[in-house]
Amino acid sequence: MGISHYLKEVGRGKQGARSLAREQAADLFGQILDGGASDLEIGAFCIAMRVKGETLEEMCGFLDATHARLQRASSASGQPVVVLPSYNGARRLPVLTPLLAGLVARRGLPVLIHGSATESSRVFVREVLQAMDVQASDAAPVLRDGQLAFVPTEVLSPGLKRLLDARRAIGLRNSAHSVVKLMNPCSGAAVIVSSYTHPEYAASMGAVFERMGASALLLRGTEGEAVADARRLPRMEGFRNGLRTTLQPGRQGSLAELPALPRETDPETTAAYIRDVLAGRKPVPEAIALQVEHILHLAFA
């Protein structure tokens, strides 16, 4: 049938656009993921949704379509997998998502980082992991307890990667950038650790976790990464099968005593710092240490 009839509904501008039902949104997004839309249609979809904005029902429909098509990782023991989406990378601060992953993994949980580079001017998690001798997986893994794995987005879903890459041509984020931060790429139990950059996204992302019945931790991360900003103590909300609770109220302003973070953001410097922290040669930043405990609480509650 194609997606043109959906584009007529969502592409009428901010005032005239009509929202789709969850089932319609799932059909639309599924056709895009399956390669059933042309480049022109994908561009139209990206711009239309950017102007209109996704409703809760539409985002849930996009996730339904995504979950039905993902190549899924799993836990060998059945313990929940801690999922860390990583799509923003480092701009002014080192990308410490691998540090969070390592701290959780050494407490015995399997950890999956998934992501891809969405810009050319930042340092991304894959580069830091390579400097730590952690290579990308070429298939969705079966994770052992305490194992850390990185899976590129295209392994989980080539269609999602195609949508993410549309940003390079269009110059704007699209619905896929939200989907990857909300999706569960595991076949069993998982704790999704996700972050937002602007306060309004806290409400919309939290509503999706509630509606989808997800187990997740949501916070304002570091430059869009799902790791707590080591200079502050952000508010952290937890979701257990969709039920929301405040795990960490957060503090206003910067911490009284700031951690000695690397001044450079290059992969080698960042990897060396992470190794020092994991080896006990440098302290774990307070905000990240608390984030680890909240993740463990959600996994074992």
Secondary structure as the mmCIF struct_conf table of DSSP 4:
data_model
#
loop_
_struct_conf.conf_type_id
_struct_conf.id
_struct_conf.beg_label_comp_id
_struct_conf.beg_label_asym_id
_struct_conf.beg_label_seq_id
_struct_conf.end_label_comp_id
_struct_conf.end_label_asym_id
_struct_conf.end_label_seq_id
BEND BEND1 ILE A 3 ILE A 3
HELX_RH_AL_P HELX_RH_AL_P1 SER A 4 VAL A 10
TURN_TY1_P TURN_TY1_P1 GLY A 11 GLY A 11
BEND BEND2 ARG A 12 ARG A 12
HELX_RH_AL_P HELX_RH_AL_P2 GLY A 13 GLY A 16
HELX_LH_PP_P HELX_LH_PP_P1 SER A 19 ALA A 21
HELX_RH_AL_P HELX_RH_AL_P3 ARG A 22 LEU A 33
TURN_TY1_P TURN_TY1_P2 ASP A 34 GLY A 35
BEND BEND3 ALA A 37 ALA A 37
HELX_RH_AL_P HELX_RH_AL_P4 ASP A 39 LYS A 52
HELX_RH_AL_P HELX_RH_AL_P5 LEU A 56 HIS A 67
TURN_TY1_P TURN_TY1_P3 ALA A 68 ARG A 69
HELX_LH_PP_P HELX_LH_PP_P2 LEU A 70 ARG A 72
STRN STRN1 ALA A 73 ALA A 73
STRN STRN2 SER A 74 SER A 75
BEND BEND4 ALA A 76 GLY A 78
HELX_LH_PP_P HELX_LH_PP_P3 GLN A 79 PRO A 80
STRN STRN3 VAL A 81 SER A 86
BEND BEND5 ASN A 88 ASN A 88
STRN STRN4 ALA A 90 ALA A 90
BEND BEND6 ARG A 91 LEU A 93
HELX_RH_AL_P HELX_RH_AL_P6 THR A 97 ALA A 105
TURN_TY1_P TURN_TY1_P4 ARG A 106 GLY A 108
STRN STRN5 VAL A 111 GLY A 115
BEND BEND7 SER A 120 ARG A 122
STRN STRN6 VAL A 123 VAL A 123
HELX_RH_AL_P HELX_RH_AL_P7 VAL A 125 ALA A 131
TURN_TY1_P TURN_TY1_P5 MET A 132 ASP A 133
HELX_LH_PP_P HELX_LH_PP_P4 GLN A 135 GLN A 135
STRN STRN7 ALA A 136 ALA A 136
HELX_LH_PP_P HELX_LH_PP_P5 SER A 137 SER A 137
BEND BEND8 ASP A 138 ALA A 139
STRN STRN8 VAL A 142 LEU A 143
HELX_LH_PP_P HELX_LH_PP_P6 ARG A 144 ARG A 144
TURN_TY1_P TURN_TY1_P6 ASP A 145 GLY A 146
STRN STRN9 LEU A 148 PRO A 152
HELX_RH_AL_P HELX_RH_AL_P8 THR A 153 LEU A 156
HELX_RH_AL_P HELX_RH_AL_P9 PRO A 158 ILE A 170
BEND BEND9 GLY A 171 LEU A 172
HELX_RH_AL_P HELX_RH_AL_P10 SER A 175 LEU A 182
STRN STRN10 CYS A 186 CYS A 186
BEND BEND10 SER A 187 GLY A 188
STRN STRN11 ALA A 190 TYR A 196
BEND BEND11 THR A 197 HIS A 198
HELX_RH_AL_P HELX_RH_AL_P11 PRO A 199 MET A 212
TURN_TY1_P TURN_TY1_P7 GLY A 213 GLY A 213
STRN STRN12 ALA A 216 THR A 222
TURN_TY1_P TURN_TY1_P8 GLU A 223 GLY A 224
STRN STRN13 GLU A 225 ALA A 228
TURN_TY1_P TURN_TY1_P9 ALA A 230 ARG A 231
BEND BEND12 ARG A 232 ARG A 232
STRN STRN14 MET A 236 ARG A 240
TURN_TY1_P TURN_TY1_P10 ASN A 241 GLY A 242
STRN STRN15 LEU A 243 GLN A 248
BEND BEND13 GLN A 252 GLY A 253
BEND BEND14 ALA A 256 GLU A 257
BEND BEND15 ARG A 263 ARG A 263
BEND BEND16 ASP A 266 ASP A 266
HELX_RH_AL_P HELX_RH_AL_P12 PRO A 267 LEU A 278
TURN_TY1_P TURN_TY1_P11 ALA A 279 GLY A 280
BEND BEND17 ARG A 281 LYS A 282
HELX_LH_PP_P HELX_LH_PP_P7 PRO A 283 PRO A 285
HELX_RH_AL_P HELX_RH_AL_P13 GLU A 286 PHE A 300
#
